[in-house]
Amino acid sequence: MDVKKVIDELKKKYPGKNIIINTPENPTEIVCEIEPGNINPDRSIAIAILDKNIKHYHRIAKEIYEVIKGELEISKAGRSYYLHEGEKIAIYPSEYHIAKGNETWVKVTSTPAWNPEDQIPIEERTEIPSI
C-alpha cells in the first residue's frame, strides 16, 4: 500500500478528518473517520482503504460495506463475496468477517456507531460465542 499517496488523497477529499493507520510499521488498512461515533452514537461512517483487515465480528453493530474504488473480496460466516465499485454488502452482529483488496476504498456505515470494544478479533478456529 502506498501510505503517503493514500493519506494525501484522504486529506484532500476529507480535510480535518481523523485518519487511523492500523499498523504503521506494516499498514494493511487506513481508516478516515467521516462521521465518528463521538458525534452520533447511533451511526458512524468511515472510509477504509484496505489491503486486508483482521478477521473479527461485532457483538452489536451492523455494518454496510460499499466499494467506492477497486474490488473487494469479503468473507463472512465462511462464504466469500466479490464486490466491485458501487456494490454493497451487509454484515450483521456475530457474523465473523475479513476483507481483502488492493488499496480498495470502502465506505463503512456502522449502526450503532463503531467503537473498539464492539470489534472482537478471532482466530481461524475460534467459535463465536452466543449472544
Secondary structure, 3 states (H helix, E strand, C coil): CCHHHHHHHHHHHCCCCEEEECCCCCCCEEEEEEECCCCCCCCEEEEEEEEECCCEEECCCEEEEEEEECCEEEEECCEEEEECCCCEEEECCCCCEEEEEEEEEEEEEEECCCCHHHEEECCCCCCCCCC
